[in-house]
Amino acid sequence: MGKIHIGISGWRYRPWRGVFYPEGLAQARELAFASRQVSTIELNGSFYSLQRPSSYAAWYDATPPGFVFAHKGNRYLTHNLKLGEGTEQALANVMASGVLNLREKLGPFLWQLPPTFRFDADRLERFFRLLPRDLHEAQALARGHDARLDGRVALDVDANHKMRHALEVRHDSYNDPAFVALLRKHKVALVVADTAGKWPDYEDISAGFMYLRLHGAEQLYSSGYSDQALDHWAARIQSWGAGSQPRDARLISALAPPKRASRDVYCYFDNDVKVHAPFDAQNLARKLG
């Protein structure tokens, strides 16, 4: 069985205070608390703007050994540039902004495409070729940051380890076996996204790990997961973790993925509006032991 990481997307939400977070807990202590209730957190502030090296260093220090951060890629690349001209420079800025300060706690990168972004094999191929595959590659890329980041970069790497990347798509044009073949060629995971039926929910295995985002069982971002629904996801995670796939997996490609004895699984609850996410994450983790 691969390593299974169950967690939440973000941690700084006002409605969580006094419900998930103890009454009176200082906001500055929320990450320290949350990181001891779940084993992984998806950094999502990085999607909206480049963060600072001091923030990444503080997040590293606030979390326990063995903790894992997933890192959501900046929307300037995916939504503004649409992975076109200027993407390499923007990616260098992301890598220079402080990401390397997460060191061994840096888990997969999540790249989320907008609902209007249709499948474009050439554009995705160029982007996948740019993605760093370990911290040393990220460091080399980061050195090409532009002048806007002068004085606020982090370029040091104390030890190398591999980097993983996952792609979340939200357009029906990705229902194309050529898309899965491209993901597998570059070992990029297809995000399994539960979006209450709003966007595609494919489950093809395309990398040596799986990345899940559970946005809400019935209502996007706000509805929780019943005990039965969590059993459903637990069974699927156990199957993926053991290197296989569920018999009823919703697949794009008829070609089976490369066989593996196990796969790591990263699963994040994004149904945060009504404070379901942290409790659903804890309940699912308990079901998986």
N, C-alpha and C positions, 0 to 999 in steps of 0.2 A: 504494500500500500504506500502510495506517495504521501508527501506531507500535505495536510489539509489545513487551510487557514480560513477561518470564518470571522468576518468583521463587519464594519460599518463604513459608509461613505461620508466622510466628514465627522466632526465631533462638536462643533461650536454652534449650537442651536438654542435659542432662548426657551422654547417650550420644553426642552429637556431638563431645565433647571428646576429642582425640587421634585422631579419625577424620576428620571434616571440618575441625575446628579443629586447628591445629598443637599438638603436645604442649607444655604449659606456657604457652599463651596465656592472659593474664589475662582473667577473665570480662568485665571492663569494656571489653576490646578486641574482644569477639566481634562486635558490630554493625559496627564499622569493618572487620573482616575480611570478614564475610559480604556487606556492601554493595559490596564490590569483586569478589565472585565472581558475584553476580546483580544485576540492574538494579532489582529491586523487592522489597519485603517487606511482607507483610500483618501489621499490628499486631493481635495477638489478645489481649493483656493487657487492652485496653480493653473487651473483651467481658465480662470478669468484674468489673471495678471501674473507677471513674473514675481516670484517671491524673493526674499533677501537671504543671503548666506547666514546671517545671524538667526533668522527664523528656523532654517533647517537645522542649524547646530543646536538650538534650544529644543526642537522637537526630538532630536536624537537623544539629548540628555534627559528629557522628561520621561522616556519610555524604557521599559526593562530590557535586559539582554534577551535576544531571540525574537524580539518584536519585529514586525515587517510592515513597511509602508508601501502601498501601491501609489503610483504617481500619475495623476491625470495630466496629459499633455496640454499645452496651451492652445486655446481656441484660435489664436491668431494664425496658426499654421493650418488648422483644419477648416475653420469657418470663414476666415478673411482671405487667406492666400489660397485656400482649397488645394493645398499641397502643390501649388504651382510655383512660379518664379519667386525666388526669395526664401523658399522653404529651408534650404541648407543654412543660410545665415540665421534665420529664426530658430532653427534647431540648435545651432551653436550657442545662441543666447540662452536657451532653456538649460542646456547642460552646464553653462557657466554660472547660472544664477544662484547656485547653492546646493543643487541636487547632490553633488558629490559629498557634501557634509553628512549625508545620511549613511554613508559608508556601507557596512554589511547589512544594515537594516533596509536598504533600498530593494524593494521587490519589483514587480512588473510595472511597466509603463502602460497606461491606458490611453488610447487615441480614439476619440469619439467623433464620428463624422456626422454632419448635419443631415436632417431628413431630405434635403434637396440635393444632396451629393449622390449622383448616380455612379454606378460601377464604371470606372475608367481604368482599364488594366495598365496602360502605359504610365499613367500618373501614379498609381499605387506602386508599380514596379520601381519607379524612380525614388519614391519615398522610402520604400522598404530597404533599398540599397544604402540609403543615408543613415539608417538607424544604427547606433552603436550597439555592439553585442557584448561588451564588457566595459568595466570602468576605465580601463586604459584607453579604449577607443573613445569613450565619452570625454575623457580628459583632453585627448588630441583634438577632438571636434570643438570642445569648449574654448580652446586657445584662439579660435577664430571668431570670438565674439566681437561685436561692433563697439564703437566708442560710447554708446549710451550706457553701457554697463561698466565703464571704467570706474574703479574704486569700489565696486560692489560685486565682485566675483569671487568664486571659490574654485580653485583649480587643483588642489592637492588630493592625492589618492594614496592612502597608506597601505592598502592591500587590494589586489585585483579580485574581482569576481564577475560572473557572467550577468548580463542584463537580458531581460525578457520584455517582449512587447505584445500587446493585445489590441485588437481593432473592433470597435463597436459600430455597426452599420444600421441605418434607419431608412433604407429605401429598398423597394421590392426588386430592383434591377440586380441586386446581389444574389438573387436566386439563379445562379449560373455556375456550373461546375468549374468553369475557368477561374472563377474567383477563389474557390477552395483550393484549386491546384496552385494558384499564385501564393496563397497564404502558406501552404505546405512547403513550397519551394523556399520561402524565406523564414520558415518556422515562426510565423506570427499566429497567435491564437485568435480564433474567432470568439468574440464575447457572446456568451449565452445570456441573453437579456430577457427577463420576464417583465413585460411592459403592459400587462392587462389588455393585451391584444392591439395596442396602438401601433407598434412597430414590429418588424420581422423578428422571429424567435427561433432561429436556426441553431442546431446543436452539433454541427460537424466538428470533428477533432482535426486540428490543423497544426498542432505544435506538441511539444513535450510536456505541456501543462494546460490546464483549463482555467478560464476566467469567467466567473458568473457575476451578473449584476441583477439583483432582485428588487425591482422598482415598485412593487405592489401587486398583490394577487388579483384584486378586482378593480381598484382605483389607483391610478398612477400616483406614486409618491406618498400616498396617505393610508391605504388599507393595509392591514396586517395579514399575517399568514396563520391559518388555522393549524391545529396539531396535525391534521390529515395532510395539509399542504406541505408542512415541514417534513413529514414522513416521505412524501413524494420526492422532495429535493434531497433528502438524506440518502435515499436509495440510489438516486442518479449520481450523487457525489461519490458514493462508495464504488459504483461501477467504474466511473472515470478514474478514481484513485487507484483502482486495481488494474488499470491499463486497458480496460474494455470500454464498451459504450452500451447504454440502455437499448434494449431490443426495439423499443418504440421511439427511438431518437428521431427528431425532425431534421432530416438531412437534405442538403442541396445536392451533394455528389453521391453517386452510387459506388464510387471507388473507396475501398476501405483504407483507413489511415495506416501508416507504418505501425507494426506491432511493438508494444512496449510492455514490460512487466509491471510498470506502475506509472502514474502521472501525478504531479503535484496539482492541487486544486486551490484556487483563490476564489472566495465567495463574499460578496459585499451587499449588504442590505441598504437600499437607498429610499426606503419608505419612511422618511424622517418626520413628515409633517405632524403626525399625531403620536409621535414618540414610540412607534412600533419597532423601528430599526434595531436599537440595541437589545431589546428583549427578544426579538425574533432571532437575532444572531446568537444570543446566549442559549436559547432553546434548541436551535439547530446544532450548535456545538455539543450540547449535552447528548443529543440523539446520536451523534457520531462518536461519542466517547472522548 
